Structures are given as C-alpha cells and as structure tokens.
Amino acid sequence: MSASDELLRANSEYAKRFDLGDLPRPPAKKLAIVTCMDARIFPSRAFGLKAGDAHIIRNAGGRARDALRSLIISERLQGTTEIAVIHHTDCGLLTINNRDFQARLKEELGADAGDIDFLPFTDVEESVREDIAFLITCPLIPAHVTVRGFVYDVRTGRL
C-alpha cells in the first residue's frame, strides 16, 4: 500500500469521529507560526496546540520570505496579531547552497532553477534573526504585530 493510500485509509477513520467542523476560521490564539516542513517537527504536539489555535505555515527551512503571502492573509483577513518564526537544528537547508543545488537540478533534471532562491543558510540562529528583521521591516506586516523567533532542537524537543 502506498503512503497516499495509507493517508486515505487513516482519513476515513478520522472522519468517522470528526467533530471540529464548527471551529471558527480565525485562529483562537491570534497566532501564526512559520516553521520548517521537516517531518521530525510535529507542531501541535511540540508547541501545545489544538485544532483552531494557530495558523501553521510550513516550508523548507521555515523561511519567512517564503511564507509572506500566507502571513499577510493570516494577519489581514484572519486577525492574527503574533508571528512565531521557528527554525530548527539539523535543518536540511544547512547542507546546500543555491549555486550547487541549482547546478545539481540542471544536471539531474535538465531544468534551469537559476532564478529560484532556495533560501539556504549556514547558521540557524542567524537565519531566525534574518527572518525576524525581514518581518519587522516589511511594510506588509503592521508594526502592532508581535514577531518572535525560536530555534527548535530536534534532538531534545525544546525551543
């Protein structure tokens, strides 16, 4: 059975007991979290969240620039007033740089990814600081929105 078939089977069981259809669209905690897509991070468990508490925006590296569209919608249309940027130890983006990765894609796929910034970094704490600075200075994120940053340790589960 494929992973997507397992997903369908699990969802069928979940839907039988589903009772969250009346949750409001805006997140209860008025919080948006930007974090990495890394499968070792389980945001609801790691951060004590339940359905309806927060918008969780995931991408490679948990980069704020990549999440900007979603953050604007979260704040403007859903009323979030706080953003948590959460990067993590042992991130895959620590292992690449744009030039080499773009060359690899060209070699392996014959496709030009030269115009894509994969937003790699060499220092996790610095990447969080960069993302916070980006959001604080972004004219599309109002000054009243609180922006905080954290590093999640994938070995200990601690922020």
N, C-alpha and C positions, 0 to 999 in steps of 0.2 A: 504494500500500500504506500502511495506517495505521501509526502508531508502535507500537500494540499488536500488530499483525500482524508487524512487524519484530522486536519483542521475542520473540514466539513462535518465529519462524524462528531467531533467534540462540540461544535457549534450546535448541532442538532440537539444534543443532550443539554447544553446550556440554555437554549431557547425554551425548552420544556419547563424550566424553573425560573425563567426571566421575569423579574418584577420591577425593573428600573425604567420602564417606558415613560414614566411621568416626571422624570428628573427635568429641571429647567435647563435651558440651553447655556446660560452663563455659568461659569464655574463658581461654586459656593464660596471658595476661599479667595476669589478675585485674583487668582494666581496663574501665571503661565510659566511653565518650566521648559527650558531648552536643554536637551541632553542628547547624548550620543545614541546611535542606533545599536550599539554593542549589545549583543544578546545576553551578556552577563549582568546587565543592569535591568532590574525589574522595578521601575519607578514607584508603582503603587505600594509595593512591599517595603522598598528601601526608604521611602520618604513618608510612610504612614498615611497614604491617601486612599480614599474610597471613591467609587464612581461618582462623578459630578463635582468633585472637589477642585480640580485644576485642569487647565489645558496642558497637555504634554506633547511637546513638539520635538521630534527626534530626527536627527540626520547624522551623517558621518562626522564625528568629532564634536557634535553638539554646537556647531558654529552659529552664532547669532546672525551673521550676514546672510546665511543660507535660510534662516528662519524668519527673516524680517517681514515678509508678506503675511505670514501667519500671526506674528506678534502684533502687527498693525491691526489686523482684523480682530484679534483677541481683545485688544485694548479699545478700539473704536466701536466695535459692534457688540462686544460681549462684556465690556465693563471691567476688564482686569486692571488692577492698579499696582501689581507687583510682578516682576520678572525675576526668576532664578535661573542663572546660567550655570549648568553643572557639567563640567568636563570630568575625565577620569584617568586614573593611572593605567599604564599599559595599553594606551589607545593605538589603534592601527595607523592613525594619521601621523604618529611619531616615526613611522617606518618608511614614509615616502617623501618625495619632493616632486613638485609639479613637473619639472623638465624630464626627469627619469620616468615618471609614471606616464606622462604623455607619450614619450618615446616607446614605452612598453605597449601601450594601447595601439600605437601605429604599427608596431611590429607584429603583435598578436592578432589584431583585428583588421588592420589595413585602414583604420579610420583615424581621422585627424581630430584630436581633442585639444589642440593647441590653444583654443580660446576658452577652455574651461579651467578655472582656478579651483583646485580640489581642496583649498584652504588647509594645507598641512601645517604642522608646527613642530618645533623641536623642544619646547618647554611647556608643560601642561599648565602650570600656574600662570605663566606669561600669556598663554592663549586665553585664559579666563579674563585676565586684566585687559587684554586687547578687546575682547568681546564686550566687556562692561563699558570700556571707553567708547566703543562704537555706538552702543545703545544710548549712552548718556548724551552723546553729541549728535545723535541722529535727530533731525528736525521732525521726523515722523513718529517719534516716541516722546510724548509730552514730559515736561520736567517733573510733574507730580507723580509719575510712575517710579516706584522704587525698583532699583536694579541691584541685585546682589549676585555674587559669584561664589562657586564652591568647586572643590575637587573631590570626587568620589573615589575611594580606594577600593578597587575590585577584589583585593585580597582580604580586606577586613570588613567591608561593607559600610565603612564610616565616611561621613562627609568631613 
